[in-house]
């Protein structure tokens, strides 16, 4: 039933049932209940100071474009150590090489990428952006038949590999049915390919085409359709 208010409102309070008042009298709950104090979870942000010790990994990049290899080191910071919320996040990146031809843009790129790492949030977009950079002079093939459109693209591939290892990106693995299918197709073409190479086995047939999805020379004609023996990509859907 509605009640008409004829005077000015000067104060108010929330009406509670008897059950709520009894719970207040009993005090805070024990054993990690809803009213228990939540832990202070630390997230990655740009104001986190660099610890004296960081954990990381170094990746070697050897391309046919240079006589000297590049060594990419990515260091990680561990947040909330020793708790259920412990996570590992990238903090900085360094690139070293004896080749000084690319010194300026490598230093600039490492500083920008490190700044993005320290900002926090989702930094997985860096891998995709770098991998989409193409060299106008042409790319190169890595051992195993994988095509790299540029040196910058391989840096993006290294970053993606590292982010997968620390759990920031999921692994795009094939299911069991797809794995068995590809193993069967590889076995079908393995005999003729080994004979053509005088007994020297290779990962994929020599006549394989470049796959537009995984950038690997692993697409072969099977049952009237181009199918990738590396990732399962098929022109027939």
TAWO-V469363 format. One record per residue. N is the residue number from 1. RES is the residue in one small letter. PHI is phi as a letter, one per 20 degrees, with the letter a starting at -180 (999 if undefined). OMEGA is omega in degrees with one decimal (* if undefined). BURIAL is + if it has 9 or more other C-alpha atoms within 8 Angstrom, else -. Layout:
n->N res->RES phi->PHI omega->OMEGA burial->BURIAL
n->N res->RES phi->PHI omega->OMEGA burial->BURIAL
This chain:
n->1 res->x phi->999 omega->-179.3 burial->-
n->2 res->x phi->f omega->179.4 burial->-
n->3 res->x phi->c omega->-178.2 burial->-
n->4 res->x phi->f omega->179.0 burial->-
n->5 res->x phi->e omega->-176.9 burial->-
n->6 res->x phi->d omega->-179.8 burial->-
n->7 res->x phi->d omega->178.9 burial->-
n->8 res->x phi->f omega->178.3 burial->-
n->9 res->x phi->e omega->-179.0 burial->-
n->10 res->x phi->d omega->-179.3 burial->-
n->11 res->x phi->a omega->177.4 burial->-
n->12 res->x phi->b omega->174.4 burial->-
n->13 res->x phi->b omega->-178.5 burial->-
n->14 res->x phi->e omega->178.8 burial->-
n->15 res->x phi->f omega->-179.7 burial->-
n->16 res->x phi->c omega->179.4 burial->-
n->17 res->x phi->f omega->-179.9 burial->-
n->18 res->x phi->f omega->179.8 burial->-
n->19 res->x phi->f omega->178.7 burial->-
n->20 res->x phi->f omega->179.5 burial->-
n->21 res->x phi->f omega->178.4 burial->+
n->22 res->x phi->f omega->179.3 burial->-
n->23 res->x phi->f omega->177.9 burial->-
n->24 res->x phi->f omega->179.5 burial->-
n->25 res->x phi->f omega->-178.5 burial->-
n->26 res->x phi->f omega->178.0 burial->-
n->27 res->x phi->n omega->-178.6 burial->-
n->28 res->x phi->f omega->-179.9 burial->-
n->29 res->x phi->f omega->178.8 burial->+
n->30 res->x phi->d omega->174.0 burial->-
n->31 res->x phi->n omega->175.0 burial->-
n->32 res->x phi->m omega->178.8 burial->-
n->33 res->x phi->f omega->-177.4 burial->-
n->34 res->x phi->f omega->-178.0 burial->-
n->35 res->x phi->e omega->178.3 burial->-
n->36 res->x phi->f omega->-177.5 burial->+
n->37 res->x phi->f omega->-179.9 burial->-
n->38 res->x phi->f omega->178.3 burial->-
n->39 res->x phi->f omega->179.2 burial->-
n->40 res->x phi->e omega->-176.4 burial->-
n->41 res->x phi->e omega->-179.5 burial->-
n->42 res->x phi->e omega->177.6 burial->-
n->43 res->x phi->d omega->-178.6 burial->-
n->44 res->x phi->f omega->175.1 burial->+
n->45 res->x phi->b omega->-170.7 burial->+
n->46 res->x phi->f omega->-179.0 burial->-
n->47 res->x phi->e omega->176.4 burial->-
n->48 res->x phi->f omega->-179.6 burial->-
n->49 res->x phi->f omega->-179.2 burial->-
n->50 res->x phi->f omega->176.7 burial->-
n->51 res->x phi->f omega->178.5 burial->-
n->52 res->x phi->f omega->-177.9 burial->-
n->53 res->x phi->c omega->176.8 burial->-
n->54 res->x phi->c omega->177.6 burial->-
n->55 res->x phi->d omega->-178.3 burial->-
n->56 res->x phi->b omega->-179.8 burial->-
n->57 res->x phi->b omega->179.1 burial->-
n->58 res->x phi->d omega->-177.7 burial->-
n->59 res->x phi->d omega->-179.9 burial->-
n->60 res->x phi->e omega->176.7 burial->-
n->61 res->x phi->d omega->177.9 burial->+
n->62 res->x phi->c omega->-177.0 burial->-
n->63 res->x phi->d omega->175.0 burial->+
n->64 res->x phi->f omega->-179.1 burial->-
n->65 res->x phi->e omega->-176.6 burial->-
n->66 res->x phi->b omega->177.0 burial->-
n->67 res->x phi->f omega->-176.2 burial->-
n->68 res->x phi->d omega->179.7 burial->-
n->69 res->x phi->e omega->173.3 burial->+
n->70 res->x phi->d omega->179.0 burial->+
n->71 res->x phi->d omega->-175.9 burial->+
n->72 res->x phi->d omega->179.6 burial->+
n->73 res->x phi->d omega->177.2 burial->+
n->74 res->x phi->d omega->179.1 burial->+
n->75 res->x phi->d omega->-176.7 burial->+
n->76 res->x phi->d omega->172.9 burial->+
n->77 res->x phi->d omega->-179.4 burial->+
n->78 res->x phi->d omega->179.7 burial->+
n->79 res->x phi->e omega->179.9 burial->+
n->80 res->x phi->l omega->-177.5 burial->+
n->81 res->x phi->f omega->177.0 burial->-
n->82 res->x phi->m omega->179.8 burial->-
n->83 res->x phi->d omega->177.4 burial->-
n->84 res->x phi->f omega->-178.8 burial->-
n->85 res->x phi->d omega->-179.7 burial->-
n->86 res->x phi->f omega->179.1 burial->+
n->87 res->x phi->c omega->179.5 burial->-
n->88 res->x phi->d omega->-176.9 burial->+
n->89 res->x phi->c omega->179.1 burial->+
n->90 res->x phi->f omega->-175.3 burial->+
n->91 res->x phi->c omega->-177.6 burial->+
n->92 res->x phi->b omega->-179.8 burial->+
n->93 res->x phi->c omega->176.7 burial->+
n->94 res->x phi->c omega->177.3 burial->-
n->95 res->x phi->c omega->-178.9 burial->+
n->96 res->x phi->c omega->178.0 burial->-
n->97 res->x phi->a omega->173.3 burial->+
n->98 res->x phi->f omega->179.7 burial->-
n->99 res->x phi->f omega->-177.0 burial->+
n->100 res->x phi->e omega->-177.7 burial->-
n->101 res->x phi->f omega->-176.0 burial->-
n->102 res->x phi->d omega->-171.2 burial->-
n->103 res->x phi->g omega->-173.5 burial->-
n->104 res->x phi->f omega->-175.8 burial->-
n->105 res->x phi->f omega->175.9 burial->-
n->106 res->x phi->f omega->177.5 burial->+
n->107 res->x phi->f omega->179.5 burial->+
n->108 res->x phi->f omega->-178.0 burial->-
n->109 res->x phi->f omega->-179.3 burial->-
n->110 res->x phi->f omega->179.3 burial->+
n->111 res->x phi->f omega->179.5 burial->+
n->112 res->x phi->f omega->-179.6 burial->-
n->113 res->x phi->f omega->178.2 burial->+
n->114 res->x phi->f omega->177.8 burial->+
n->115 res->x phi->f omega->177.7 burial->+
n->116 res->x phi->f omega->177.1 burial->+
n->117 res->x phi->g omega->-174.8 burial->+
n->118 res->x phi->f omega->175.8 burial->+
n->119 res->x phi->f omega->-176.3 burial->+
n->120 res->x phi->n omega->-178.8 burial->+
n->121 res->x phi->n omega->-177.2 burial->-
n->122 res->x phi->e omega->179.1 burial->-
n->123 res->x phi->d omega->-178.4 burial->-
n->124 res->x phi->f omega->-179.8 burial->+
n->125 res->x phi->f omega->-179.8 burial->-
n->126 res->x phi->g omega->-178.3 burial->+
n->127 res->x phi->f omega->-178.8 burial->+
n->128 res->x phi->f omega->-179.5 burial->+
n->129 res->x phi->f omega->-179.3 burial->+
n->130 res->x phi->f omega->-179.1 burial->+
n->131 res->x phi->f omega->-179.7 burial->+
n->132 res->x phi->e omega->179.4 burial->-
n->133 res->x phi->e omega->-178.3 burial->+
n->134 res->x phi->d omega->176.7 burial->+
n->135 res->x phi->e omega->179.9 burial->+
n->136 res->x phi->f omega->177.7 burial->-
n->137 res->x phi->e omega->-179.7 burial->-
n->138 res->x phi->o omega->179.9 burial->-
n->139 res->x phi->e omega->-177.7 burial->+
n->140 res->x phi->b omega->178.9 burial->+
n->141 res->x phi->d omega->175.0 burial->-
n->142 res->x phi->e omega->174.2 burial->+
n->143 res->x phi->g omega->-175.3 burial->-
n->144 res->x phi->o omega->175.2 burial->-
n->145 res->x phi->n omega->-179.8 burial->+
n->146 res->x phi->e omega->-176.4 burial->+
n->147 res->x phi->e omega->174.3 burial->+
n->148 res->x phi->d omega->-176.5 burial->+
n->149 res->x phi->f omega->179.5 burial->+
n->150 res->x phi->a omega->175.8 burial->+
n->151 res->x phi->f omega->177.7 burial->+
n->152 res->x phi->f omega->178.1 burial->+
n->153 res->x phi->f omega->177.9 burial->+
n->154 res->x phi->f omega->172.3 burial->+
n->155 res->x phi->f omega->175.6 burial->+
n->156 res->x phi->f omega->177.7 burial->+
n->157 res->x phi->f omega->177.3 burial->+
n->158 res->x phi->f omega->178.9 burial->+
n->159 res->x phi->f omega->178.4 burial->+
n->160 res->x phi->f omega->177.7 burial->+
n->161 res->x phi->g omega->-179.5 burial->-
n->162 res->x phi->f omega->-179.8 burial->+
n->163 res->x phi->f omega->175.6 burial->+
n->164 res->x phi->f omega->-178.1 burial->+
n->165 res->x phi->f omega->-179.1 burial->-
n->166 res->x phi->e omega->172.8 burial->+
n->167 res->x phi->n omega->178.6 burial->-
n->168 res->x phi->f omega->177.5 burial->+
n->169 res->x phi->c omega->179.3 burial->+
n->170 res->x phi->e omega->177.7 burial->-
n->171 res->x phi->e omega->179.2 burial->-
n->172 res->x phi->e omega->-177.3 burial->-
n->173 res->x phi->e omega->176.7 burial->-
n->174 res->x phi->f omega->176.1 burial->-
n->175 res->x phi->f omega->-174.6 burial->-
n->176 res->x phi->f omega->179.8 burial->-
n->177 res->x phi->f omega->179.7 burial->-
n->178 res->x phi->f omega->178.8 burial->+
n->179 res->x phi->f omega->179.4 burial->+
n->180 res->x phi->f omega->179.1 burial->-
n->181 res->x phi->f omega->-178.8 burial->-
n->182 res->x phi->f omega->177.1 burial->+
n->183 res->x phi->f omega->178.4 burial->-
n->184 res->x phi->f omega->-179.1 burial->-
n->185 res->x phi->f omega->177.0 burial->+
n->186 res->x phi->f omega->179.0 burial->+
n->187 res->x phi->f omega->-179.1 burial->-
n->188 res->x phi->f omega->-177.3 burial->-
n->189 res->x phi->e omega->-175.2 burial->+
n->190 res->x phi->f omega->-175.3 burial->+
n->191 res->x phi->f omega->-179.0 burial->-
n->192 res->x phi->f omega->-178.9 burial->-
n->193 res->x phi->f omega->178.7 burial->+
n->194 res->x phi->f omega->178.4 burial->+
n->195 res->x phi->f omega->-180.0 burial->-
n->196 res->x phi->f omega->-179.0 burial->-
n->197 res->x phi->e omega->179.4 burial->-
n->198 res->x phi->l omega->175.6 burial->-
n->199 res->x phi->n omega->179.4 burial->-
n->200 res->x phi->e omega->-176.9 burial->-
n->201 res->x phi->f omega->175.5 burial->-
n->202 res->x phi->c omega->-177.7 burial->-
n->203 res->x phi->f omega->-177.4 burial->-
n->204 res->x phi->c omega->-178.6 burial->+
n->205 res->x phi->f omega->-179.1 burial->+
n->206 res->x phi->f omega->-178.0 burial->-
n->207 res->x phi->e omega->-177.8 burial->-
n->208 res->x phi->f omega->178.9 burial->+
n->209 res->x phi->e omega->-178.1 burial->+
n->210 res->x phi->f omega->178.7 burial->+
n->211 res->x phi->e omega->-179.2 burial->+
n->212 res->x phi->f omega->-177.6 burial->-
n->213 res->x phi->e omega->-177.3 burial->-
n->214 res->x phi->d omega->177.1 burial->-
n->215 res->x phi->l omega->178.5 burial->+
n->216 res->x phi->c omega->177.4 burial->+
n->217 res->x phi->f omega->-175.1 burial->+
n->218 res->x phi->c omega->-179.5 burial->+
n->219 res->x phi->e omega->-179.7 burial->+
n->220 res->x phi->c omega->179.6 burial->+
n->221 res->x phi->e omega->179.7 burial->-
n->222 res->x phi->c omega->178.0 burial->-
n->223 res->x phi->l omega->177.5 burial->-
n->224 res->x phi->m omega->-176.8 burial->-
n->225 res->x phi->b omega->176.2 burial->+
n->226 res->x phi->f omega->-178.1 burial->+
n->227 res->x phi->c omega->-179.9 burial->+
n->228 res->x phi->e omega->179.1 burial->+
n->229 res->x phi->e omega->-179.8 burial->+
n->230 res->x phi->d omega->-176.8 burial->-
n->231 res->x phi->d omega->178.8 burial->-
n->232 res->x phi->n omega->178.2 burial->+
n->233 res->x phi->f omega->-177.9 burial->+
n->234 res->x phi->c omega->177.4 burial->+
n->235 res->x phi->f omega->-179.5 burial->-
n->236 res->x phi->e omega->178.3 burial->-
n->237 res->x phi->n omega->* burial->-
